[in-house]
Amino acid sequence: MTRAVKWIIVANVVAFVLRLLVRNLGQGPFDELFGLFPQLITTRWMLWQFVTYMFVHAGPFHILFNMLVLWMFGCDLERYWGPEKFLKYYFLTGIGAGFCSYIIAPRAVTVTVGASGAIFGVLLAYGILFADRIIYMYFLFPIKAKYFVMVMGALEFYAALTSTGSGISNTAHLGGMLVGFLYLKRGAWFWGVREWRDRWKLNRARRKFKIYLKQQEEEKPHSHDDDRPMMIQ
């Protein structure tokens, strides 16, 4: 297990145990304080919830599934990127997923918890960077990573359209994938815009140079027979 993935898992487990202890002692609404509660963010500016909600999980199977997927796919990403870039990407997609969920319903009174937004961002990055690796979907069906990500994205999109109060934030899942995609493709877009700008500047310089040559040609004095020098004897 790589270092950053290990500490993310440790932090999630500690937060999960702490949540259980607080709930058993009956000391305050832990989920409303540290989960993503849109109404409280809007009315009380509890902006830390965009980070802390990623470490709050609803139950043992919830945290087990998220940490298992993080371990399966996150370790390769961390080895490829290094821990600093991996952590940056993980928190960026997690915070972005929470923000996407928030802007859809900024006064909602439901609490969103879990690292699933960041986990789906990790899945997307894996599908892009290791596109041809074989993944066994549901541990049975071999499928390339890029197609696996497409299937997962399509399922989440369909679930978001047909959601009937299942308690799963499909918007956050899609938000994590969207933010991850924008982050990973920003370099291609940047260089594409820069190339277009350089090409536009070159064409403008060519036009200016042609206009300059034309002006020089028009201003050049024309020679006439009457202007020829005469010899005086």
C-alpha positions as CSV (number, residue, x, y, z in Angstrom):
1,M,0.0,0.0,0.0
2,T,1.3,3.4,-0.9
3,R,1.9,6.1,1.7
4,A,-0.9,8.6,0.8
5,V,-3.5,5.9,0.2
6,K,-2.6,4.4,3.6
7,W,-3.0,7.6,5.5
8,I,-6.3,8.5,3.8
9,I,-7.6,5.0,4.8
10,V,-6.4,5.5,8.4
11,A,-8.0,9.0,8.6
12,N,-11.3,7.6,7.3
13,V,-11.2,4.7,9.8
14,V,-10.5,7.0,12.7
15,A,-13.3,9.4,11.7
16,F,-15.7,6.4,11.4
17,V,-14.8,5.1,14.9
18,L,-15.1,8.6,16.3
19,R,-18.5,9.0,14.7
20,L,-19.7,5.7,16.3
21,L,-18.4,6.8,19.7
22,V,-20.1,10.2,19.5
23,R,-23.4,8.8,18.3
24,N,-23.4,6.2,21.1
25,L,-22.7,8.8,23.7
26,G,-25.5,11.0,22.2
27,Q,-23.3,14.1,22.2
28,G,-24.5,16.3,19.3
29,P,-25.3,15.9,15.6
30,F,-22.0,14.6,14.2
31,D,-23.2,14.2,10.7
32,E,-24.8,17.7,10.5
33,L,-21.6,19.2,11.8
34,F,-19.1,17.4,9.6
35,G,-21.2,16.0,6.8
36,L,-22.2,18.1,3.8
37,F,-25.4,19.9,4.9
38,P,-26.3,22.4,2.2
39,Q,-28.7,24.5,4.3
40,L,-26.0,25.0,7.0
41,I,-23.4,25.9,4.4
42,T,-25.8,28.5,2.9
43,T,-27.1,30.0,6.2
44,R,-24.1,29.5,8.5
45,W,-21.2,29.3,6.1
46,M,-19.9,26.0,7.4
47,L,-17.5,25.8,4.5
48,W,-15.3,23.2,6.2
49,Q,-18.0,20.6,5.4
50,F,-16.7,20.5,1.8
51,V,-13.6,18.7,3.1
52,T,-14.8,16.9,6.3
53,Y,-17.8,15.2,4.6
54,M,-15.3,13.0,2.7
55,F,-14.2,11.4,6.0
56,V,-17.7,10.6,7.3
57,H,-19.4,7.4,6.3
58,A,-22.9,6.1,7.0
59,G,-22.0,2.5,7.9
60,P,-19.4,-0.3,7.8
61,F,-20.2,-1.4,4.2
62,H,-20.1,2.2,3.0
63,I,-16.6,2.8,4.3
64,L,-15.4,-0.7,3.4
65,F,-16.4,-0.3,-0.3
66,N,-14.9,3.2,-0.6
67,M,-11.6,2.2,1.0
68,L,-11.4,-1.0,-1.0
69,V,-11.8,0.9,-4.3
70,L,-9.3,3.5,-3.1
71,W,-6.8,0.8,-2.4
72,M,-7.4,-1.1,-5.7
73,F,-7.0,1.9,-8.0
74,G,-5.4,4.7,-5.9
75,C,-2.1,2.9,-5.3
76,D,-1.2,2.8,-9.0
77,L,-2.1,6.4,-9.4
78,E,0.0,7.4,-6.5
79,R,3.0,5.4,-7.8
80,Y,2.5,7.1,-11.2
81,W,2.0,10.7,-9.9
82,G,3.7,10.7,-6.5
83,P,2.0,11.3,-3.2
84,E,1.7,15.1,-3.5
85,K,0.0,15.2,-6.8
86,F,-2.2,12.3,-5.9
87,L,-3.4,14.0,-2.7
88,K,-4.0,17.2,-4.6
89,Y,-6.1,15.3,-7.1
90,Y,-8.0,13.3,-4.5
91,F,-9.0,16.4,-2.5
92,L,-9.8,18.4,-5.6
93,T,-12.2,15.9,-6.9
94,G,-13.7,15.3,-3.5
95,I,-14.3,19.0,-2.8
96,G,-15.5,19.5,-6.4
97,A,-18.0,16.6,-6.0
98,G,-19.3,18.2,-2.8
99,F,-19.6,21.6,-4.5
100,C,-21.5,20.1,-7.4
101,S,-23.9,18.4,-5.0
102,Y,-24.3,21.7,-3.2
103,I,-25.1,23.9,-6.1
104,I,-27.8,21.6,-7.3
105,A,-29.7,22.2,-4.1
106,P,-28.1,24.9,-1.9
107,R,-30.9,24.8,0.7
108,A,-31.4,21.0,0.9
109,V,-31.8,19.6,4.4
110,T,-30.3,16.2,3.6
111,V,-26.8,15.3,4.6
112,T,-24.2,13.9,2.1
113,V,-21.4,11.8,3.6
114,G,-18.6,9.6,2.2
115,A,-15.6,9.7,0.0
116,S,-17.4,8.4,-3.1
117,G,-17.0,11.7,-5.0
118,A,-13.2,11.5,-4.7
119,I,-13.3,7.7,-5.3
120,F,-15.1,8.2,-8.6
121,G,-12.5,10.8,-9.5
122,V,-9.8,8.2,-8.8
123,L,-11.7,5.7,-11.1
124,L,-11.8,8.3,-13.9
125,A,-8.1,9.0,-13.7
126,Y,-7.3,5.3,-13.7
127,G,-9.5,4.8,-16.8
128,I,-7.7,7.6,-18.6
129,L,-4.1,6.8,-17.5
130,F,-4.3,3.0,-17.6
131,A,-7.0,2.8,-20.3
132,D,-6.1,-0.7,-21.6
133,R,-5.6,-2.5,-18.3
134,I,-8.1,-5.3,-17.6
135,I,-10.5,-4.9,-14.7
136,Y,-12.8,-7.7,-13.5
137,M,-16.1,-6.0,-13.1
138,Y,-17.9,-7.5,-10.1
139,F,-14.9,-9.8,-9.9
140,L,-16.2,-11.8,-12.8
141,F,-16.3,-10.0,-16.1
142,P,-13.0,-8.8,-17.7
143,I,-13.2,-5.3,-19.2
144,K,-10.7,-2.6,-20.1
145,A,-10.4,0.2,-17.6
146,K,-11.6,2.8,-20.1
147,Y,-14.8,1.0,-20.8
148,F,-15.3,0.3,-17.1
149,V,-15.2,4.0,-16.4
150,M,-17.6,4.7,-19.2
151,V,-20.0,2.0,-17.9
152,M,-19.8,3.4,-14.3
153,G,-20.4,7.0,-15.6
154,A,-23.4,5.9,-17.6
155,L,-24.9,4.0,-14.7
156,E,-24.4,7.0,-12.4
157,F,-26.0,9.4,-15.0
158,Y,-28.9,7.1,-15.4
159,A,-29.3,6.8,-11.6
160,A,-29.2,10.6,-11.3
161,L,-32.0,11.0,-13.8
162,T,-34.2,8.3,-12.3
163,S,-33.3,8.8,-8.6
164,T,-36.2,8.1,-6.3
165,G,-34.7,8.9,-2.9
166,S,-32.3,6.0,-2.6
167,G,-30.0,8.0,-0.3
168,I,-27.1,7.8,-2.7
169,S,-25.7,11.1,-4.0
170,N,-25.3,10.3,-7.7
171,T,-24.7,14.0,-8.3
172,A,-21.6,13.9,-6.1
173,H,-20.3,10.8,-8.0
174,L,-20.8,12.5,-11.4
175,G,-19.3,15.7,-10.0
176,G,-16.2,13.9,-8.9
177,M,-15.7,12.4,-12.4
178,L,-16.4,15.8,-14.0
179,V,-13.9,17.7,-11.9
180,G,-11.3,15.0,-12.4
181,F,-11.8,15.1,-16.2
182,L,-11.5,18.9,-16.3
183,Y,-8.4,18.7,-14.2
184,L,-6.7,16.0,-16.3
185,K,-7.6,17.6,-19.6
186,R,-6.7,21.2,-18.6
187,G,-3.2,20.8,-20.1
188,A,-4.5,19.8,-23.5
189,W,-7.0,22.6,-23.6
190,F,-4.3,25.1,-22.4
191,W,-1.9,24.1,-25.2
192,G,-4.7,24.1,-27.7
193,V,-5.7,27.6,-26.8
194,R,-2.0,28.7,-26.8
195,E,-1.4,27.2,-30.2
196,W,-4.5,28.9,-31.6
197,R,-3.3,32.2,-30.1
198,D,0.1,31.8,-31.6
199,R,-1.3,31.0,-35.0
200,W,-3.6,34.0,-34.8
201,K,-0.7,36.3,-34.0
202,L,1.4,34.9,-36.8
203,N,-1.4,35.5,-39.3
204,R,-1.9,39.0,-38.1
205,A,1.8,39.7,-38.4
206,R,1.7,38.4,-42.0
207,R,-1.2,40.6,-42.9
208,K,0.6,43.7,-41.4
209,F,3.8,42.8,-43.3
210,K,1.8,42.5,-46.6
211,I,0.2,45.9,-45.9
212,Y,3.6,47.4,-45.2
213,L,5.1,46.1,-48.4
214,K,2.1,47.4,-50.4
215,Q,2.5,50.9,-48.8
216,Q,6.3,50.8,-49.6
217,E,5.5,49.9,-53.2
218,E,3.0,52.7,-53.5
219,E,5.4,55.3,-52.0
220,K,8.4,54.3,-54.2
221,P,9.2,57.2,-56.6
222,H,8.6,56.4,-60.3
223,S,11.2,57.4,-62.9
224,H,10.2,59.5,-66.0
225,D,12.1,60.5,-69.1
226,D,11.9,64.2,-68.1
227,D,13.6,63.5,-64.9
228,R,16.7,62.1,-66.4
229,P,19.9,64.2,-65.7
230,M,21.1,66.4,-68.6
231,M,24.7,66.9,-69.7
232,I,25.6,70.5,-70.2
233,Q,28.4,71.2,-72.7
